[in-house]
Amino acid sequence: MIVIWIIFKITRPKKKRTKFKHFHNEAIIAEMKKEYEKALDIRNEGLKFTTLNNAERAGLYAGNGGTYLYLKDYNNATLCFDKAFELVQEEKFPYDEQYIEVIDSYVKANRKEDALKLVESLLQRQSYHKKFKKLEPLREKLLT
Protein backbone atom coordinates (compact mmCIF):
# COMPACT_ATOMS: atom_id res chain seq x y z
CA MET A 1 0.00 0.00 0.00
CA ILE A 2 2.81 2.43 0.86
CA VAL A 3 4.53 1.64 -2.45
CA ILE A 4 1.35 2.51 -4.35
CA TRP A 5 1.06 5.79 -2.45
CA ILE A 6 4.71 6.69 -3.24
CA ILE A 7 4.24 5.88 -6.93
CA PHE A 8 1.08 7.99 -6.97
CA LYS A 9 2.93 10.93 -5.36
CA ILE A 10 5.83 10.68 -7.80
CA THR A 11 3.82 10.21 -11.00
CA ARG A 12 0.88 12.52 -10.44
CA PRO A 13 1.13 15.81 -12.28
CA LYS A 14 2.28 18.76 -10.23
CA LYS A 15 -0.21 21.48 -9.46
CA LYS A 16 -0.17 24.27 -11.98
CA ARG A 17 1.41 27.52 -10.90
CA THR A 18 -1.21 30.24 -11.04
CA LYS A 19 -0.42 32.67 -8.22
CA PHE A 20 2.45 34.97 -7.39
CA LYS A 21 3.48 32.93 -4.36
CA HIS A 22 3.77 29.79 -6.52
CA PHE A 23 6.19 31.46 -8.95
CA HIS A 24 8.06 33.34 -6.25
CA ASN A 25 8.55 30.36 -3.95
CA GLU A 26 9.47 27.89 -6.69
CA ALA A 27 11.99 30.33 -8.15
CA ILE A 28 13.63 30.72 -4.74
CA ILE A 29 13.80 26.95 -4.35
CA ALA A 30 15.43 26.68 -7.79
CA GLU A 31 18.00 29.32 -6.82
CA MET A 32 18.77 27.47 -3.60
CA LYS A 33 19.56 24.47 -5.79
CA LYS A 34 21.74 26.76 -7.96
CA GLU A 35 19.34 26.26 -10.88
CA TYR A 36 19.43 29.90 -11.95
CA GLU A 37 18.07 29.47 -15.48
CA LYS A 38 15.15 27.51 -14.06
CA ALA A 39 14.45 30.29 -11.57
CA LEU A 40 14.42 32.84 -14.39
CA ASP A 41 12.11 30.61 -16.45
CA ILE A 42 9.69 30.18 -13.54
CA ARG A 43 9.44 33.92 -12.94
CA ASN A 44 9.08 34.62 -16.67
CA GLU A 45 6.23 32.11 -16.76
CA GLY A 46 4.58 34.05 -13.96
CA LEU A 47 4.96 37.34 -15.79
CA LYS A 48 2.69 35.98 -18.54
CA PHE A 49 -0.25 35.75 -16.11
CA THR A 50 -2.56 38.74 -16.45
CA THR A 51 -4.08 37.99 -13.04
CA LEU A 52 -1.00 39.27 -11.19
CA ASN A 53 -1.11 42.84 -9.94
CA ASN A 54 1.67 45.38 -10.57
CA ALA A 55 3.35 44.80 -7.21
CA GLU A 56 3.49 41.06 -7.84
CA ARG A 57 4.81 41.53 -11.37
CA ALA A 58 7.41 43.95 -10.00
CA GLY A 59 8.41 41.33 -7.44
CA LEU A 60 9.03 38.79 -10.20
CA TYR A 61 11.02 41.29 -12.27
CA ALA A 62 13.05 42.26 -9.20
CA GLY A 63 13.68 38.60 -8.47
CA ASN A 64 14.99 38.08 -11.99
CA GLY A 65 17.09 41.21 -11.60
CA GLY A 66 18.57 39.75 -8.44
CA THR A 67 19.35 36.49 -10.20
CA TYR A 68 21.05 38.30 -13.07
CA LEU A 69 22.91 40.42 -10.54
CA TYR A 70 24.19 37.26 -8.83
CA LEU A 71 25.28 35.98 -12.26
CA LYS A 72 27.05 39.31 -12.87
CA ASP A 73 24.87 39.97 -15.93
CA TYR A 74 24.43 43.65 -15.11
CA ASN A 75 22.73 44.61 -18.37
CA ASN A 76 19.88 42.13 -17.93
CA ALA A 77 19.74 42.86 -14.21
CA THR A 78 19.17 46.56 -14.80
CA LEU A 79 16.56 45.91 -17.50
CA CYS A 80 14.61 43.82 -14.97
CA PHE A 81 15.01 46.46 -12.27
CA ASP A 82 13.79 49.12 -14.74
CA LYS A 83 10.59 47.14 -15.30
CA ALA A 84 10.12 46.48 -11.59
CA PHE A 85 10.46 50.13 -10.55
CA GLU A 86 8.29 51.28 -13.46
CA LEU A 87 5.46 49.01 -12.30
CA VAL A 88 5.49 50.39 -8.75
CA GLN A 89 6.39 54.01 -9.37
CA GLU A 90 3.06 55.13 -7.91
CA GLU A 91 3.17 52.63 -5.03
CA LYS A 92 4.59 53.11 -1.56
CA PHE A 93 7.21 50.52 -0.78
CA PRO A 94 9.71 50.31 2.09
CA TYR A 95 13.41 50.98 2.05
CA ASP A 96 15.65 47.94 1.57
CA GLU A 97 19.44 47.74 1.97
CA GLN A 98 19.56 45.86 -1.34
CA TYR A 99 18.80 49.08 -3.22
CA ILE A 100 22.49 49.91 -2.85
CA GLU A 101 23.41 46.76 -4.80
CA VAL A 102 20.71 47.51 -7.35
CA ILE A 103 22.06 51.01 -7.92
CA ASP A 104 25.59 49.63 -8.14
CA SER A 105 24.44 47.26 -10.88
CA TYR A 106 23.48 50.28 -13.00
CA VAL A 107 27.00 51.68 -12.59
CA LYS A 108 28.49 48.30 -13.54
CA ALA A 109 26.22 48.22 -16.61
CA ASN A 110 27.62 51.64 -17.63
CA ARG A 111 24.30 53.32 -16.84
CA LYS A 112 25.52 55.89 -14.31
CA GLU A 113 22.93 58.51 -15.34
CA ASP A 114 20.13 55.99 -14.83
CA ALA A 115 21.62 55.06 -11.46
CA LEU A 116 21.50 58.72 -10.45
CA LYS A 117 17.87 59.04 -11.64
CA LEU A 118 16.93 55.97 -9.63
CA VAL A 119 18.62 57.32 -6.51
CA GLU A 120 16.82 60.65 -6.93
CA SER A 121 13.51 58.82 -7.32
CA LEU A 122 14.13 56.70 -4.24
CA LEU A 123 15.22 59.71 -2.18
CA GLN A 124 11.82 61.31 -2.85
CA ARG A 125 10.28 58.43 -0.95
CA GLN A 126 11.63 59.85 2.31
CA SER A 127 8.25 61.55 2.61
CA TYR A 128 6.78 58.26 3.82
CA HIS A 129 9.86 56.20 4.78
CA LYS A 130 12.79 58.07 6.36
CA LYS A 131 15.33 55.27 5.77
CA PHE A 132 15.54 56.24 2.09
CA LYS A 133 17.76 59.07 3.39
CA LYS A 134 20.52 56.42 3.66
CA LEU A 135 20.92 56.74 -0.12
CA GLU A 136 22.12 60.37 0.05
CA PRO A 137 25.83 59.43 0.26
CA LEU A 138 25.34 57.27 -2.81
CA ARG A 139 23.87 60.22 -4.70
CA GLU A 140 26.88 62.33 -3.75
CA LYS A 141 29.23 59.59 -4.93
CA LEU A 142 27.40 59.36 -8.28
CA LEU A 143 27.62 63.12 -8.75
CA THR A 144 31.42 63.13 -8.52
Secondary structure, 3 states (H helix, E strand, C coil): CHHHHHHHHHHCCCCCCCCHHHHHHHHHHHHHCCCHHHHHHHHHHHHCCCCCCHHHHHHHHHHHHHHHHHCCCHHHHHHHHHHHHHHCCCCCCCCCCCHHHHHHHHHHCCCHHHHHHHHHHHHHHHHCCHHHHHHHHHHHHHHC
